[in-house]
Amino acid sequence: KSIYTVASIDAINKQILIEQMTSFSTSGLIPQVDFDNTDLLLIVGSNLVVSHGHLAGIPYPGKRLRDIKKRGGQVIVADPHKTQTSKFASRHIQPKPGSDYAWLGFVIRELLMENLVDWEYLQQHSSGLEQIKEIVDYFDEKVTVRITGLDIKTLHNIVSIIKKSKKKSGISGTGLSFCNSGIVSEWFLWVLLAIKGSLDKPGGIWFNPGMTTNLSKIKPTIRTKTAWRGRGVARPDLPTRSGEYPVSGLADEIIAKNVRILICVGGNPLSAFPDTRKTLSALNELEALVVLDTHNSDLTDMAEYALPVCGQLERSDSSIYA
């Protein structure tokens, strides 16, 4: 038995980062914005007006963004494209795809150089600040402009807005996690929030301990091993975690006959997994394909068993948004 979810594609940067920043205590923290109290929201690589958030569901996102601006706050959207979300922005910057780490590194560098950090918060909750200084020192004006395509005036304007804001928050989406710099970009976003004392603080980012997960009961410990330490059979180069396998290796496991029956619940490997041709070929080799979905699709057309199910809004007892 094995489990495959798109979390190994569209949120793997958050999972790896959270493990690293919590000394491998957990990968289950889900960052959520304190929309009611923040006066600065950085939205990096996310069209949340359409997606309603990434990992954490955000109801009526357009109203949330308008409310921030109504009370004098700022909404900065970093996205190479003009989107429905960028229309709500106080400031929309358009860095080159995959270059968010550079402008975030530049912002961190400027704040550290001017000593505009929350030292009390850092002393209580962090270590490694000297290493951060060494890393971001690389992102001077010339380097950052070259990597991001943003001009110097825009970069300093972003720094100025962040300096003036008291309660800062930030979120990212698949625009960050799908690129090859997704982990380091996500890390810099969290570092920025950390040096300004905005992680798990009012007006910043908070972490819901959860009714079933009880994350608040986890005791901080120094660990050295990641939860992703298992290995796939057909793809030993890919790590696994507690029976969860990366979807990028599913086709190989099917072809190797390690997966013979596949049950798809509300997902479509043909549109969500890498290498559509290889995935289609592998699905045709299954002994049985069972699909549970609210709509007909190319996947239900090829399934041996296709079962209609209710959507989450048709169930009063469902608390899962997707």
Backbone hydrogen bonds, N-H to C=O, Kabsch-Sander energy under -0.5 kcal/mol:
donor,donor_aa,acceptor,acceptor_aa,energy
3,I,243,G,-2.4
5,T,245,Y,-0.6
8,S,5,T,-1.6
9,I,6,V,-2.2
10,D,6,V,-2.8
11,A,7,A,-1.0
15,Q,11,A,-2.0
16,I,12,I,-2.5
17,L,13,N,-2.2
18,I,14,K,-2.8
19,E,15,Q,-1.9
20,Q,16,I,-2.2
21,M,17,L,-2.8
22,T,18,I,-1.2
23,S,20,Q,-1.1
24,F,19,E,-3.8
25,S,22,T,-1.6
32,Q,206,W,-2.1
34,D,204,G,-2.3
35,F,33,V,-1.8
37,N,34,D,-1.5
38,T,34,D,-1.9
39,D,167,K,-2.3
40,L,167,K,-1.1
41,L,74,Q,-2.3
42,L,169,S,-2.2
43,I,41,L,-0.6
43,I,76,I,-3.1
44,V,42,L,-0.6
44,V,171,I,-2.8
45,G,43,I,-0.6
45,G,78,A,-2.7
48,L,46,S,-0.7
50,V,47,N,-1.8
51,S,47,N,-2.4
52,H,48,L,-2.0
56,A,54,H,-2.2
57,G,55,L,-0.6
58,I,52,H,-2.5
64,R,60,Y,-1.6
65,L,61,P,-2.2
66,R,62,G,-2.3
67,D,63,K,-2.6
68,I,64,R,-1.6
69,K,65,L,-1.7
70,K,66,R,-2.4
71,R,67,D,-1.5
72,G,69,K,-1.6
73,G,68,I,-2.6
74,Q,39,D,-2.1
76,I,41,L,-2.5
77,V,75,V,-0.6
77,V,91,R,-2.4
78,A,43,I,-3.1
78,A,76,I,-0.5
79,D,77,V,-0.7
79,D,93,I,-2.3
83,T,81,H,-0.5
87,K,83,T,-1.0
88,F,85,T,-1.8
89,A,86,S,-1.1
90,S,75,V,-2.5
91,R,75,V,-1.8
93,I,77,V,-2.5
93,I,91,R,-0.6
96,K,148,T,-2.1
99,S,96,K,-1.9
102,A,99,S,-1.4
103,W,99,S,-1.0
104,L,100,D,-2.3
105,G,101,Y,-2.3
106,F,102,A,-2.3
107,V,103,W,-2.2
108,I,104,L,-2.4
109,R,105,G,-2.4
110,E,106,F,-2.4
111,L,107,V,-2.3
112,L,108,I,-2.4
113,M,109,R,-2.5
114,E,110,E,-1.7
115,N,112,L,-1.1
116,L,111,L,-2.9
117,V,115,N,-1.1
118,D,195,I,-3.4
119,W,117,V,-1.3
122,L,118,D,-2.3
123,Q,119,W,-2.5
124,Q,120,E,-1.4
125,H,121,Y,-2.0
126,S,122,L,-2.0
132,I,128,G,-1.7
133,K,129,L,-2.3
134,E,130,E,-1.8
135,I,131,Q,-2.0
136,V,132,I,-2.7
137,D,133,K,-1.2
138,Y,135,I,-1.2
139,F,136,V,-1.6
140,D,138,Y,-1.8
144,T,140,D,-2.5
145,V,141,E,-2.5
146,R,142,K,-1.9
147,I,143,V,-2.3
148,T,144,T,-2.7
149,G,145,V,-2.2
155,L,151,D,-2.0
156,H,152,I,-2.3
157,N,153,K,-1.8
158,I,154,T,-2.1
159,V,155,L,-1.9
160,S,156,H,-2.4
161,I,157,N,-2.2
162,I,158,I,-2.2
163,K,159,V,-2.3
164,K,160,S,-1.8
165,S,161,I,-1.1
168,K,166,K,-0.6
169,S,40,L,-2.2
171,I,42,L,-2.7
173,G,44,V,-1.3
175,G,45,G,-2.2
176,L,45,G,-0.6
176,L,173,G,-1.7
177,S,173,G,-1.7
178,F,174,T,-2.4
179,C,176,L,-0.9
182,G,179,C,-1.6
185,S,181,S,-2.4
186,E,182,G,-2.1
187,W,183,I,-2.2
188,F,184,V,-2.4
189,L,185,S,-1.9
190,W,186,E,-2.1
191,V,187,W,-2.7
192,L,188,F,-2.5
193,L,189,L,-1.9
194,A,190,W,-2.4
195,I,191,V,-2.8
196,K,192,L,-1.0
197,G,194,A,-1.9
198,S,193,L,-3.2
200,D,198,S,-0.6
200,D,205,I,-3.0
201,K,198,S,-0.6
201,K,205,I,-0.9
204,G,201,K,-2.3
205,I,198,S,-2.8
206,W,32,Q,-3.0
208,N,30,I,-0.7
208,N,206,W,-0.5
214,N,210,G,-1.1
215,L,209,P,-2.4
217,K,214,N,-1.8
218,I,215,L,-1.5
223,R,23,S,-1.2
223,R,221,T,-0.8
229,R,227,A,-1.7
230,G,240,T,-2.0
232,G,235,R,-0.9
232,G,238,L,-1.6
238,L,235,R,-2.1
240,T,230,G,-1.4
241,R,244,E,-2.4
244,E,241,R,-2.7
245,Y,3,I,-3.3
249,G,246,P,-1.8
250,L,247,V,-1.4
253,E,249,G,-1.9
254,I,250,L,-2.3
255,I,251,A,-2.5
256,A,252,D,-1.9
257,K,254,I,-1.7
258,N,253,E,-2.6
259,V,253,E,-1.2
262,L,288,A,-2.1
264,C,262,L,-0.6
264,C,290,V,-3.3
265,V,263,I,-0.6
266,G,264,C,-0.7
266,G,292,L,-3.0
271,S,268,N,-1.5
272,A,268,N,-2.1
273,F,269,P,-1.8
279,T,275,D,-2.4
280,L,276,T,-2.7
281,S,277,R,-2.2
282,A,278,K,-2.3
283,L,279,T,-2.6
284,N,280,L,-1.6
285,E,282,A,-1.6
286,L,283,L,-1.2
287,E,260,R,-2.5
288,A,260,R,-1.3
290,V,262,L,-2.9
291,V,305,Y,-2.8
292,L,264,C,-3.0
293,D,291,V,-0.5
293,D,307,L,-1.7
301,D,297,S,-1.8
302,M,298,D,-0.8
302,M,299,L,-0.6
303,A,299,L,-0.6
303,A,300,T,-0.6
304,E,289,L,-1.4
305,Y,289,L,-2.0
307,L,291,V,-3.1
309,V,293,D,-1.3
314,E,311,G,-1.6
315,R,312,Q,-1.0
318,S,315,R,-0.8
319,S,317,D,-0.5
